[in-house]
């Protein structure tokens, strides 16, 4: 991969990461509820999802998913159901100030798995990667090293952006103490999750 190609992909990676989606919502919700240090596990989970998406495309499985209507629809509706379930859970979250590690039952592994599933159950992300990544891959050169470079680039940009969302929420929203405000904030995040699920339900392959 040439330097010019990598720089172009680097710019594209920022645009991909900055585009709002379920990952950003999960980061803000986790930051608001648990604080930045604990919500880092949520970021780790999202990055594992990014690795999965790149790996699927690199292995050629993305093309199979794009071609198989049944598989695509199955994964899509799993993703829809999961996002709506997350929305309901967030809507029903306790209307209390930021929870400490002692006050919450949320374990690091649970936070990481929850975030991982957000990306893993999103066929839209796989199809998007399938459309974007090949444009930066030289078919005459070794494939896996190029995909590894792309994955590392995406991991860096996405981790920075998701950390920004999480830090912003943990710093700004932690000041909220009124249960009524926190309740409506939880419901707002819950509605965003449900909205993301509805949008995914309307997604069609081209």
C-alpha positions in Angstrom: 0.0 0.0 0.0 1.5 3.3 -1.1 1.7 6.3 1.3 -0.8 8.3 -0.9 -3.3 5.4 -0.7 -2.9 5.1 3.0 -3.3 8.8 3.6 -6.5 8.7 1.6 -7.8 5.8 3.7 -6.7 7.6 6.8 -8.9 10.6 5.9 -11.8 8.2 5.0 -11.3 6.4 8.4 -12.0 9.7 10.2 -15.1 10.3 8.2 -16.3 6.7 8.9 -15.6 7.0 12.6 -17.2 10.4 13.0 -20.4 9.4 11.3 -23.0 9.0 14.1 -24.3 5.5 14.8 -25.1 3.0 17.5 -21.4 2.9 18.5 -21.4 6.6 19.3 -24.7 6.2 21.2 -23.3 3.3 23.3 -20.2 5.3 24.1 -22.2 8.3 25.3 -24.6 6.2 27.3 -21.8 4.2 28.9 -19.8 7.4 29.7 -22.8 9.1 31.2 -23.7 6.1 33.4 -20.4 4.6 34.4 -17.7 7.3 33.8 -14.8 7.2 31.3 -12.5 4.7 33.0 -15.2 2.0 33.2 -16.7 2.9 29.8 -13.3 2.2 28.2 -14.4 -1.5 28.1 -17.3 -0.4 25.9 -14.8 1.1 23.5 -12.7 -2.1 23.5 -15.8 -4.0 22.5 -16.5 -1.7 19.6 -12.9 -2.1 18.4 -13.2 -5.9 18.5 -16.3 -5.4 16.3 -14.3 -3.3 13.8 -11.6 -6.1 13.6 -14.4 -8.6 12.9 -15.8 -6.5 10.1 -12.5 -6.0 8.5 -11.7 -9.7 8.9 -15.0 -10.7 7.3 -14.3 -8.5 4.3 -10.6 -9.7 4.0 -11.7 -13.3 4.1 -14.2 -12.8 1.3 -17.1 -13.6 3.6 -18.6 -10.1 3.1 -19.3 -10.9 -0.5 -21.1 -14.1 0.6 -23.2 -12.1 3.0 -24.0 -9.5 0.4 -25.0 -12.2 -2.1 -27.1 -14.3 0.3 -30.4 -12.7 0.8 -31.4 -15.1 3.6 -28.2 -14.7 5.6 -28.3 -10.9 5.1 -31.9 -10.7 6.3 -31.2 -13.0 9.3 -28.3 -11.0 10.5 -30.1 -7.7 9.9 -33.1 -8.6 12.0 -30.8 -9.9 14.8 -29.1 -6.5 14.8 -32.5 -4.7 14.7 -33.8 -6.7 17.7 -30.5 -6.2 19.6 -30.5 -2.4 19.2 -34.2 -2.1 20.2 -33.5 -4.3 23.2 -30.6 -2.0 24.2 -32.9 0.9 23.8 -35.5 -0.6 26.2 -32.8 -1.4 28.7 -31.4 2.2 28.5 -34.9 3.6 28.8 -35.4 1.6 32.0 -32.0 2.5 33.4 -32.0 3.9 37.0 -32.5 7.6 37.2 -29.5 8.1 39.5 -26.2 10.0 39.1 -23.1 8.3 37.7 -22.7 4.8 39.1 -19.5 3.7 40.7 -17.9 0.3 40.2 -19.3 -0.8 43.6 -22.8 0.4 42.8 -23.2 -1.3 39.4 -23.5 -4.9 38.3 -22.0 -4.1 34.9 -18.7 -6.0 34.6 -16.0 -5.1 32.1 -16.5 -8.3 30.1 -20.3 -7.6 29.9 -19.7 -4.0 28.7 -17.2 -5.2 26.1 -19.5 -8.0 24.9 -22.4 -5.6 24.6 -20.5 -3.2 22.5 -18.9 -6.0 20.4 -22.4 -7.3 19.5 -23.4 -3.8 18.3 -20.9 -4.0 15.5 -21.0 -7.8 15.0 -24.8 -7.9 14.4 -24.8 -5.0 12.0 -24.8 -6.2 8.3 -24.9 -2.6 7.2 -21.4 -2.2 8.5 -20.2 -5.3 6.7 -21.7 -4.1 3.4 -20.3 -0.7 3.9 -16.8 -2.1 4.6 -17.2 -4.3 1.5 -17.9 -1.2 -0.6 -15.1 1.0 0.9 -12.1 -1.2 1.7 -11.5 -2.8 -1.7 -11.0 0.7 -3.2 -7.8 1.1 -1.1 -6.5 -2.5 -1.7 -3.9 -3.1 -4.4 -5.0 -6.4 -6.0 -1.5 -7.0 -7.3 0.1 -6.9 -3.9 -0.3 -9.2 -0.8 -3.8 -8.8 0.5 -3.6 -9.5 4.2 -0.8 -7.0 5.0 -2.9 -4.3 3.4 -6.0 -5.3 5.3 -4.0 -5.3 8.5 -2.8 -1.8 7.8 -6.4 -0.7 7.1 -7.6 -2.4 10.3 -4.9 -0.7 12.4 -5.9 2.6 10.9 -9.6 2.1 11.6 -8.9 1.0 15.1 -6.8 4.1 15.8 -9.3 6.6 14.4 -12.4 4.9 15.8 -10.8 4.5 19.3 -10.0 8.2 19.3 -13.5 9.3 18.2 -15.3 6.9 20.5 -13.1 8.0 23.4 -14.1 11.5 22.6 -17.8 10.7 22.7 -17.3 8.8 26.0 -15.1 11.5 27.6 -17.6 14.2 26.6 -20.5 12.3 28.1 -18.6 11.4 31.3 -17.4 15.0 31.9 -20.5 17.0 30.8 -23.3 14.7 31.8 -21.8 13.6 35.1 -22.8 17.0 36.5 -26.5 16.0 36.3 -27.9 15.2 39.7 -31.6 15.8 39.2 -33.3 12.3 38.8 -35.8 13.8 36.4 -33.0 15.1 34.1 -31.2 11.8 34.2 -34.4 9.8 33.5 -35.0 11.9 30.4 -31.4 11.6 29.3 -31.6 7.8 29.7 -34.8 7.8 27.7 -33.2 10.0 25.0 -30.3 7.5 24.6 -32.8 4.7 24.6 -34.8 6.3 21.9 -31.6 6.7 19.8 -30.9 3.0 20.1 -34.4 2.2 19.0 -34.1 4.7 16.2 -30.9 3.1 15.0 -32.7 -0.3 15.0 -35.5 1.1 12.9 -33.0 2.6 10.5 -31.2 -0.7 10.2 -34.6 -2.4 9.5 -35.1 -0.1 6.5 -31.5 -0.8 5.1 -31.5 -2.6 1.8 -28.6 -4.0 -0.2 -27.8 -2.3 -3.6 
